[in-house]
Every structure is written in C-alpha cells, then in structure tokens.
Amino acid sequence: MNKSNNIMDQPIPKIHVSILKPTHLLIKIVSSLKYLAIKVVDKVNIKINDFLNWFLSYIPEPRKNEINERITRFKDQFN
C-alpha cells in the first residue's frame, strides 16, 4: 500500500462552515426545561419517599432479645 493512499497521510481538508452559537431564546428555553425537570424529579422523589415510609411503617420492629440485653448490662456494670 502506498503512503499517499493512506487516509491518515492525507492533508486535513478546510471546511468552511459557520459555527452555530446558541441564541438567548435557546438558552432561556433550555434553562426553563432544566428547571421544570428538576421540579418534576423533586416531586417524584417526595412521592417515592412517602410510599417507602408508608411501606416501612407496616414492617414490625425486630424483637429485642431480653437475655442479651441483661448480659450486656451486666458486662457494663462489671467493667
């Protein structure tokens, strides 16, 4: 293969295309959409937390082992 045929050896072409710049209107639209998305995410998180708190309220607390508590109190007093 000849070096001149390799695409990596070819000169970089000059492309005359204007660079797109955001307008003030586009910036305002994007920022308002970002604000709305943040509000929606916050509301969804609140609803999820409410549901999880409701769900966890039905799970009974673990039973305390009375003997283990007495042993730990005895150890604390002994030390």
Buried (B, 14 or more C-beta within 10 A) or exposed (E): EEEEEEEEEEEEEEEEEEEEEEEEEEEEEEEEEEEEEEEEEEEEEEEEEEEEEEEEEEEEEEEEEEEEEEEEEEEEEEE
